[in-house]
Amino acid sequence: MMKGNNSNKENTDKVKAVKLKDTEDKSTSALASMGVNNPAQVIRYTLREDGNKDVLKIYYKRAKGSLLPSSRKYKFGRSVNTIITDSGKPEYGKSSDISPILQEAIAELDKVVIQSENTADRKKAVLDEIERMEKSFNSRINELREQVKLF
């Protein structure tokens, strides 16, 4: 019976190792650890400070009628450090630092948002070019039809 328990434990350890390996391979590992499963749907984000916490709000592009939320908030605590102030006297001040996980998430979000903006810009440029060409072709076709009517 003990052998069966060890076998289950080994299987569980293998599954955990595979999950960790998958997470490390992704370029959006911080976002994945936060539960952002499809970074391609991220359209923008905001970051604000609320007391001793940083609040990251991520906005998603969702299909009409989708039951998934269009945005999610994540709160990250700030680490508080005591520092010596440079006033000539031995006085201490407090400094707070952003969470390293939040820093990674912001870097990944920047990549995702810039990539989607570039894609949107390229798509708009291509659609504008198609529209311009359609107008040009339609104009030329109308000219040729008028010439045919003259014969």
Secondary structure, DSSP 4 states (H G I P E B T S, - for coil): -HHHHHHHHHHHHHHHHHHHHHHHHSTTHHHHHHT---GGGEEEEEEEEETTEEEEEEEE---TT--S-SEEEEEEEPEEEEEE-SSSS--EEEEEE--HHHHHHHHHHHHHHHHHHHHHHHHHHHHHHHHHHHHHHHHHHHHHHHHHHH-
